[in-house]
Amino acid sequence: MSARTIVAIIGNPNPGGRTTTVAKAVGDAIAAAVAAAGDEATVEIVELADVAARLFEWDNADVTALAARVAAADVVIAACPTYKATFTGLLKAFLDRYGTDGLAGCVGVPVVVGAALHHALAPEAHLRPLLVALG
């Protein structure tokens, strides 16, 4: 039996909302599937709003450690609300810390919460390609 790490990074400027609820549900569902396969899994929720003021301090030790923790995860859930038909700048600013293949070895799961049917394109058209570029 091995332990799997699932990290949900929440790119919502308003922490604790629907995006967090949905990302936690996705993380719990993945953890249940991992458990059904005979492994253990932990789900960590990271609210990027809590580090937003430090995201552009490239030498900030806390944000650098957070980015390393995310990159070491087995599964990364990148979750945010739909903003201007795509994902939030907050999530993009965090993901900009990684170079090409910076998340290689992680399974990336895009989750975008929308309020209208036309928002359904955002995860596939915008967030998924970014996660693919990161590995």
C-alpha positions in Angstrom: 0.0 0.0 0.0 1.3 3.4 -0.9 0.2 6.9 0.0 -0.9 9.3 -2.7 -1.1 13.0 -2.3 -3.9 15.0 -3.9 -3.5 18.8 -3.8 -6.3 21.2 -4.9 -5.1 24.6 -5.7 -8.0 27.1 -5.5 -7.6 30.1 -7.7 -10.6 32.0 -6.4 -9.9 35.4 -5.0 -12.8 34.8 -2.6 -11.7 31.7 -0.5 -14.1 29.2 0.8 -16.8 29.5 -1.8 -18.3 27.2 -4.3 -15.0 26.6 -6.1 -13.5 25.2 -2.9 -16.5 23.0 -2.3 -16.4 21.6 -5.8 -12.6 21.1 -5.7 -12.9 19.3 -2.3 -15.6 17.0 -3.8 -13.4 16.2 -6.8 -10.5 15.5 -4.4 -12.6 13.3 -2.2 -13.8 11.3 -5.3 -10.3 10.8 -6.5 -9.2 9.7 -3.0 -12.1 7.2 -2.9 -11.0 5.8 -6.2 -7.4 5.5 -5.0 -8.7 3.8 -1.8 -10.7 1.4 -3.9 -7.5 0.4 -5.7 -5.9 -0.4 -2.4 -3.8 2.8 -1.7 -4.2 5.6 0.7 -4.8 9.2 -0.3 -4.8 12.5 1.4 -6.4 15.7 0.0 -4.9 19.1 0.7 -6.8 22.3 -0.1 -4.7 25.3 -0.9 -6.4 28.7 -1.1 -4.2 30.9 -3.4 -6.1 33.9 -2.0 -4.1 33.3 1.2 -0.8 33.9 -0.6 -2.0 36.3 -3.3 -0.1 39.3 -2.0 3.2 37.3 -2.2 2.7 35.6 -5.6 4.9 38.1 -7.4 7.7 38.0 -4.9 9.7 35.4 -6.8 12.0 34.8 -3.9 9.3 34.4 -1.3 10.1 31.3 0.7 6.5 30.4 1.6 5.2 30.6 -2.0 8.3 28.7 -3.2 7.7 25.9 -0.7 4.0 25.8 -1.6 5.0 25.5 -5.3 7.4 22.6 -4.5 4.7 20.9 -2.4 2.2 21.1 -5.3 4.8 19.8 -7.8 5.5 16.8 -5.5 1.8 15.8 -5.5 0.5 12.8 -7.3 -2.6 14.6 -8.4 -3.1 18.4 -8.8 -6.6 19.8 -9.0 -6.4 23.3 -10.5 -9.7 24.9 -9.6 -11.1 28.4 -10.1 -14.3 30.2 -11.1 -14.8 31.2 -14.7 -13.5 34.8 -15.2 -13.9 36.4 -18.6 -14.6 33.0 -20.3 -11.3 31.5 -18.9 -9.5 30.9 -15.6 -8.5 33.5 -13.0 -5.3 35.5 -13.1 -4.7 34.3 -9.5 -4.4 30.7 -10.7 -2.3 31.8 -13.7 0.1 33.8 -11.5 0.7 30.7 -9.4 1.1 28.4 -12.3 3.5 30.8 -13.9 6.0 29.7 -11.2 6.5 26.5 -13.1 8.5 26.1 -16.3 7.6 23.7 -19.1 7.1 20.3 -17.6 7.2 21.8 -14.1 4.4 19.5 -13.0 5.7 16.4 -14.8 4.8 13.3 -12.9 1.5 14.9 -11.6 -1.9 14.1 -12.9 -3.6 17.4 -13.6 -7.3 17.8 -13.2 -8.8 21.1 -14.4 -11.9 22.3 -12.6 -13.7 25.5 -13.6 -16.9 26.5 -11.9 -19.2 28.5 -14.1 -22.5 30.2 -13.8 -23.7 29.8 -17.4 -23.8 27.1 -20.0 -21.2 28.9 -22.2 -18.7 28.7 -19.4 -18.5 24.9 -20.0 -15.8 25.5 -22.6 -13.3 27.2 -20.2 -11.7 24.0 -18.7 -11.1 22.3 -22.0 -10.3 25.3 -24.1 -8.1 27.2 -21.7 -7.0 25.4 -18.5 -6.4 21.9 -19.8 -3.8 23.1 -22.4 -2.0 25.0 -19.7 -1.8 21.9 -17.5 -0.6 19.8 -20.5 2.2 22.4 -21.1 3.2 22.1 -17.5 3.6 18.3 -17.8 
